[in-house]
Amino acid sequence: MPFVLLNCDKPIPERMKHTYIYDPEEEIIPACNIKTVPGDMTERGCA
């Protein structure tokens, strides 16, 4: 599964759906440009 839960995100497991390890054989898109848990920087988090 390409989604990962980083050690620093273990207290807030909801962040897992925003962290993705690229796999060319998977067509999963990480959750981006949506409201997230404070402190989580997504691909569009600074827009």
C-alpha positions as CSV (number, residue, x, y, z in Angstrom):
1,M,0.0,0.0,0.0
2,P,1.5,3.3,-1.0
3,F,0.0,5.4,1.8
4,V,2.2,5.7,4.8
5,L,1.9,6.8,8.4
6,L,5.1,8.6,9.3
7,N,6.4,8.3,12.9
8,C,5.8,12.0,13.5
9,D,2.1,11.5,12.5
10,K,1.3,8.6,14.7
11,P,-0.6,10.8,17.2
12,I,-2.9,12.0,14.4
13,P,-3.4,8.9,12.1
14,E,-5.9,10.9,9.8
15,R,-2.8,12.4,8.2
16,M,-2.0,9.0,6.6
17,K,-4.3,9.6,3.6
18,H,-2.2,12.7,2.7
19,T,1.2,10.9,2.6
20,Y,1.9,8.8,-0.4
21,I,5.0,6.9,-1.7
22,Y,4.9,6.9,-5.5
23,D,4.4,3.6,-7.2
24,P,4.0,3.7,-11.0
25,E,1.8,0.6,-10.9
26,E,-0.8,2.2,-8.6
27,E,-3.3,4.8,-9.7
28,I,-4.1,6.1,-6.2
29,I,-4.2,9.9,-5.8
30,P,-3.3,11.3,-2.3
31,A,-5.9,13.6,-0.7
32,C,-4.7,17.1,-1.5
33,N,-6.2,20.6,-1.7
34,I,-8.7,19.7,1.1
35,K,-9.1,20.7,4.7
36,T,-6.6,18.8,6.8
37,V,-5.5,18.5,10.4
38,P,-3.6,21.6,11.5
39,G,0.1,21.2,11.1
40,D,-0.3,19.0,8.0
41,M,1.3,20.5,4.9
42,T,-0.3,19.1,1.8
43,E,0.7,19.6,-1.8
44,R,-1.5,22.7,-2.0
45,G,-1.4,23.6,1.7
46,C,0.3,26.9,1.2
47,A,-2.1,28.2,-1.5
